[in-house]
C-alpha cells in the first residue's frame, strides 16, 4: 500500500521542497508524489480516483491553489483533503473560503509538513473505515 500525494505548483523549486520534506515514507507507507504544474494536470490526477492528499501552492498562476481547492470541492464527490501553501500568514483565512483542510506557510518547513500530511491522510482513512 502507498500514499498518493499530488503537489501542484508552477514553481519547480516549491515542488522540489515539498518532495524533499515529505521524503519516501509517510506513516510507514511508501509515498507516490505526483508533481504537476497546471490545473488540467491536477484534474487528470484526481480523475484517476487514487489520490490521498493534495498540496496546492496558493501562489500558482494563472490558476491559484485556493481557487482550485474550491473548484475540486464543488466538482469531485470524494475529494481528497487539501493542504494549501501560503506565502503570507494573513492569507490563511482564505483557506476557509477554499474549503482546504490545512494551511502551511512558505517556505516549507520539513519538520511540520510531513506531520500535517500524515494527519490529513490518516484521519481521512480512519473516517472512511
Secondary structure as GFF3:
##gff-version 3
##sequence-region A 1 129
A	DSSP	beta_strand	2	8	.	.	.	ID=ss1
A	DSSP	alpha_helix	12	22	.	.	.	ID=ss2
A	DSSP	beta_strand	25	26	.	.	.	ID=ss3
A	DSSP	beta_strand	29	36	.	.	.	ID=ss4
A	DSSP	alpha_helix	39	47	.	.	.	ID=ss5
A	DSSP	beta_strand	53	57	.	.	.	ID=ss6
A	DSSP	alpha_helix	65	75	.	.	.	ID=ss7
A	DSSP	beta_strand	81	86	.	.	.	ID=ss8
A	DSSP	three_ten_helix	89	93	.	.	.	ID=ss9
A	DSSP	alpha_helix	94	98	.	.	.	ID=ss10
A	DSSP	beta_strand	102	105	.	.	.	ID=ss11
A	DSSP	alpha_helix	112	128	.	.	.	ID=ss12
###
